[in-house]
Amino acid sequence: MIGVVLTVTTGDLEQSEKLIAEYIEQSQSPGDHARALRIRANNHFLRNEFADALKALVHALNILDVEMDPSPTQDVADKMFEDVKNQILAIGYEELLKLPRATDPRIDLAVRLLNDAGK
């Protein structure tokens, strides 16, 4: 990380957007860039700009090599849900809970981004 701490406050979203843009320009790693886009998405959420927030989150996921369709059809979404549900059921809840936490920070960040996108 570059050593810059970004704080988004509801009182100065425009200034925080300028800081985010500057941070993105100076980002040296995909993780830094994705984290800045996550903060940008939060700015958009605070402004009720949901389409822009989703766009920023999808871009951040793409940077981390996670492909996600921002507007899947209902059939595609249903199929993805069923696939995930079946994989969880195949492993079993107890075994799933025993799995170790991911140690790769990119995976952890991707999970946080996906969680934000699902809000």
MITIDREN-39119 format. One record per residue (C-alpha): x, y, z; residue number from 1. Coordinates in nm, 2 decimals. Example, Ala and Ser with C-alpha at 12.3 -4.5 7.8 and 13.67 -1.06 7.14 Angstrom:
2
@u:1.23&v:-0.45&w:0.78&base:1 $
@u:1.37&v:-0.11&w:0.71&base:2 $
END
This chain:
119
@u:0.00&v:0.00&w:0.00&base:1 $
@u:0.12&v:0.35&w:-0.07&base:2 $
@u:0.08&v:0.46&w:0.29&base:3 $
@u:-0.23&v:0.68&w:0.24&base:4 $
@u:-0.53&v:0.63&w:0.45&base:5 $
@u:-0.86&v:0.72&w:0.30&base:6 $
@u:-1.15&v:0.81&w:0.51&base:7 $
@u:-1.49&v:0.86&w:0.36&base:8 $
@u:-1.72&v:1.08&w:0.56&base:9 $
@u:-2.07&v:1.17&w:0.46&base:10 $
@u:-1.99&v:1.54&w:0.48&base:11 $
@u:-1.73&v:1.56&w:0.21&base:12 $
@u:-1.79&v:1.30&w:-0.06&base:13 $
@u:-1.65&v:1.52&w:-0.34&base:14 $
@u:-1.32&v:1.56&w:-0.16&base:15 $
@u:-1.30&v:1.19&w:-0.08&base:16 $
@u:-1.36&v:1.12&w:-0.45&base:17 $
@u:-1.07&v:1.34&w:-0.54&base:18 $
@u:-0.85&v:1.15&w:-0.29&base:19 $
@u:-0.97&v:0.82&w:-0.43&base:20 $
@u:-0.89&v:0.92&w:-0.79&base:21 $
@u:-0.54&v:1.03&w:-0.68&base:22 $
@u:-0.49&v:0.71&w:-0.49&base:23 $
@u:-0.60&v:0.50&w:-0.79&base:24 $
@u:-0.35&v:0.68&w:-1.01&base:25 $
@u:-0.07&v:0.61&w:-0.77&base:26 $
@u:-0.17&v:0.25&w:-0.70&base:27 $
@u:0.12&v:0.01&w:-0.74&base:28 $
@u:-0.06&v:-0.32&w:-0.71&base:29 $
@u:-0.39&v:-0.47&w:-0.81&base:30 $
@u:-0.49&v:-0.50&w:-0.45&base:31 $
@u:-0.44&v:-0.13&w:-0.38&base:32 $
@u:-0.64&v:-0.04&w:-0.69&base:33 $
@u:-0.92&v:-0.28&w:-0.59&base:34 $
@u:-0.93&v:-0.14&w:-0.24&base:35 $
@u:-0.96&v:0.21&w:-0.37&base:36 $
@u:-1.24&v:0.11&w:-0.60&base:37 $
@u:-1.42&v:-0.05&w:-0.30&base:38 $
@u:-1.40&v:0.29&w:-0.12&base:39 $
@u:-1.53&v:0.46&w:-0.44&base:40 $
@u:-1.82&v:0.21&w:-0.44&base:41 $
@u:-1.90&v:0.31&w:-0.08&base:42 $
@u:-1.90&v:0.67&w:-0.19&base:43 $
@u:-2.15&v:0.59&w:-0.46&base:44 $
@u:-2.37&v:0.39&w:-0.21&base:45 $
@u:-2.37&v:0.69&w:0.02&base:46 $
@u:-2.50&v:0.90&w:-0.27&base:47 $
@u:-2.76&v:0.63&w:-0.37&base:48 $
@u:-2.58&v:0.59&w:-0.70&base:49 $
@u:-2.62&v:0.21&w:-0.70&base:50 $
@u:-2.54&v:0.14&w:-1.06&base:51 $
@u:-2.21&v:0.33&w:-1.03&base:52 $
@u:-2.13&v:0.15&w:-0.70&base:53 $
@u:-2.19&v:-0.19&w:-0.87&base:54 $
@u:-1.98&v:-0.08&w:-1.17&base:55 $
@u:-1.69&v:0.01&w:-0.93&base:56 $
@u:-1.72&v:-0.32&w:-0.75&base:57 $
@u:-1.73&v:-0.53&w:-1.07&base:58 $
@u:-1.42&v:-0.34&w:-1.19&base:59 $
@u:-1.24&v:-0.41&w:-0.87&base:60 $
@u:-1.33&v:-0.78&w:-0.90&base:61 $
@u:-1.20&v:-0.78&w:-1.26&base:62 $
@u:-0.87&v:-0.64&w:-1.14&base:63 $
@u:-0.85&v:-0.93&w:-0.90&base:64 $
@u:-0.92&v:-1.17&w:-1.19&base:65 $
@u:-1.28&v:-1.25&w:-1.07&base:66 $
@u:-1.52&v:-1.23&w:-1.36&base:67 $
@u:-1.87&v:-1.13&w:-1.27&base:68 $
@u:-2.16&v:-1.03&w:-1.49&base:69 $
@u:-2.31&v:-0.71&w:-1.34&base:70 $
@u:-2.66&v:-0.79&w:-1.47&base:71 $
@u:-2.72&v:-1.16&w:-1.52&base:72 $
@u:-3.05&v:-1.28&w:-1.63&base:73 $
@u:-3.28&v:-1.44&w:-1.37&base:74 $
@u:-3.20&v:-1.79&w:-1.52&base:75 $
@u:-2.83&v:-1.73&w:-1.49&base:76 $
@u:-2.86&v:-1.60&w:-1.14&base:77 $
@u:-3.08&v:-1.90&w:-1.04&base:78 $
@u:-2.82&v:-2.14&w:-1.20&base:79 $
@u:-2.53&v:-1.98&w:-1.01&base:80 $
@u:-2.73&v:-2.00&w:-0.68&base:81 $
@u:-2.81&v:-2.36&w:-0.74&base:82 $
@u:-2.45&v:-2.44&w:-0.83&base:83 $
@u:-2.32&v:-2.28&w:-0.51&base:84 $
@u:-2.59&v:-2.44&w:-0.30&base:85 $
@u:-2.51&v:-2.79&w:-0.44&base:86 $
@u:-2.14&v:-2.74&w:-0.38&base:87 $
@u:-2.21&v:-2.64&w:-0.02&base:88 $
@u:-2.44&v:-2.94&w:0.03&base:89 $
@u:-2.18&v:-3.17&w:-0.12&base:90 $
@u:-1.92&v:-3.06&w:0.12&base:91 $
@u:-2.16&v:-3.04&w:0.42&base:92 $
@u:-2.20&v:-2.75&w:0.66&base:93 $
@u:-1.99&v:-2.90&w:0.93&base:94 $
@u:-1.70&v:-2.97&w:0.70&base:95 $
@u:-1.74&v:-2.63&w:0.54&base:96 $
@u:-1.70&v:-2.46&w:0.88&base:97 $
@u:-1.38&v:-2.66&w:0.94&base:98 $
@u:-1.21&v:-2.53&w:0.63&base:99 $
@u:-0.92&v:-2.29&w:0.71&base:100 $
@u:-0.96&v:-1.93&w:0.64&base:101 $
@u:-0.80&v:-1.80&w:0.31&base:102 $
@u:-0.45&v:-1.68&w:0.36&base:103 $
@u:-0.42&v:-1.49&w:0.02&base:104 $
@u:-0.52&v:-1.13&w:0.08&base:105 $
@u:-0.65&v:-1.11&w:-0.28&base:106 $
@u:-0.91&v:-1.38&w:-0.20&base:107 $
@u:-1.01&v:-1.21&w:0.12&base:108 $
@u:-1.05&v:-0.88&w:-0.07&base:109 $
@u:-1.25&v:-1.05&w:-0.34&base:110 $
@u:-1.48&v:-1.20&w:-0.08&base:111 $
@u:-1.53&v:-0.85&w:0.08&base:112 $
@u:-1.61&v:-0.70&w:-0.27&base:113 $
@u:-1.86&v:-0.98&w:-0.35&base:114 $
@u:-2.02&v:-0.92&w:-0.01&base:115 $
@u:-2.05&v:-0.54&w:-0.08&base:116 $
@u:-2.20&v:-0.62&w:-0.43&base:117 $
@u:-2.46&v:-0.84&w:-0.26&base:118 $
@u:-2.59&v:-0.57&w:-0.03&base:119 $
END
